[in-house]
Amino acid sequence: MSKLINEYDYAAIHAQAGEVIKNRKHLKRSAVERYMKWFDENCAKSKVETALAAETIPGGIQHNLANNHPFPIAIDRTEGPYLVDIDGNRYIDFLCAGGPTILGNNYPAVTEAIVKQVTEKTHLHGLYSPYERQLSELIGKHMPSIEMFRCLASGTEADLIAARLSRAFTGKKHIIRIAGGYHGWSDQLVYNDGATTEMMKNGIPKDCFQNTHAIPANDIEALKAEIAKWEDKGGVAAFFVEAVGQDSGIVPLTKEFHKEARKVCDEHDMLLVYDEVVTGFRLGMGGAQGVFGTKPDLTVFGKIIGGGLGCSGGIGGRKDIMSLLAAGVSAESENKVKVGGTLSANPLTCLAGITVINELEKENVHEKLDEASKYFMNGIAELTEKYDVPALVFHHQSILHIDTHGLMHLPYFFDTKDPEYEKQLYDAYMNYIEFSMALAAEGLIIANGGKTYLPYNATSKEMLDEALAVYERVFKEFE
Ligand SMILES: Cc1ncc(COP(=O)(O)O)c(C=O)c1O
């Protein structure tokens, strides 16, 4: 029913997405009931804890990347490749905190560096530390487009500053992005054309969306048309792309599109901004730009560059553009773009980032991750065939897509105003939350939607086979 597809073959991916949408299967009702019962019987403490949390925390949860159905699981600790909840259940961790922990949990070199820094030096002082320069140089060493780099506190902040910087540098007004992509939740960039839900728009004045526009993935003519539309109305400052494609690449961008987009941006004196929050140091030491052989003007970072610690984000790129950023006394100068952040560039996060990046290089981690990902995903493709489960199965390095619903592909098959789209949306959504729930009950946690991040410390054949066995138990329950 599904084979492992080449991650850059958009035509094959689109075609298989159509098959998944047309023939989507669901878990048997009896299995769903059994899994719900499993949670009630085995996660009693989590249930009480997270219900209590809902009294003082809006909605009870603060992390939106993991499955929270039928209720959130409260985690006590991590043990290498496993998460352990407060009831003592163990789960294989294919969530990787949503991407940052590429080496895996409790990785000795990272833990030792953090502990040594806190116990022997400091975790925070609010002044400059040489770790900031070391991190900037290290990122620049691996990604030649990064001539200068500035730490920020999150990917959302870095995207927001990328927009501000693009406008200040070009003197133009509009931003174009790809529909359905994610560039954080700031007022302007949360805008996503048809895919912007009411909930995401709530609290944001309509005017905020006037200068952000979206085009479909891989459609260079749409990009050109959108640029032409705004040429005499303030002009386009930048084109933002999630470098590997929407939602960590579930709707992947082709290599040709990347090359063409670079050309179009140059022709129109606008900036090409790569959002490498997920892909930076995950697709390889050179990120997605290393894979595509392209050179963005600005790159947005998050996740891995903070080594799994808080306040992980930053922006880097051309020196002439980056020089517009300033802090301290020079921030008062008129032509500067103002940024701040009390905890940005804190020594602990910078050191953790440096340690992880060095470890990735020293241990040749990406080669091992790629090999393990291929083994695992071939196994998944075989299982979907064996149990006749329609699925889209492909991977970008250690970003694994096992998509049994086609949710993100729906706008490429239906008009978003068509009632059938709403029906499909609901059906696909139910598929993915039940699938994630079933995997958790069987002992493995993934990121919402079906994508998973493979951590380095789960790449042994033994671990991968254990994970495949979890998927097999769940695929058996589809009908
Ligand atoms: C592509 C992309 N951009 C931006 C962000 C926002 O980053 P953060 O959650 O650090 O604000 C994310 C988060 O997952 C992301 O995947």
The ligand as a Gaussian input file, in Angstrom:
#p B3LYP/6-31G(d) Opt

LIG

0 1
 C        9.671000      26.071000      11.174000
 C        9.426000      26.695000      12.512000
 N        9.560000      28.018000      12.649000
 C        9.366000      28.628000      13.834000
 C        9.012000      27.915000      14.955000
 C        8.805000      28.625000      16.264000
 O        9.826000      28.323000      17.139000
 P        9.609000      28.451000      18.727000
 O        8.690000      27.354000      19.119000
 O       10.981000      28.322000      19.289000
 O        9.029000      29.796000      18.977000
 C        8.858000      26.528000      14.866000
 C        8.485000      25.724000      16.039000
 O        8.291000      24.548000      16.010000
 C        9.049000      25.892000      13.609000
 O        8.898000      24.563000      13.454000

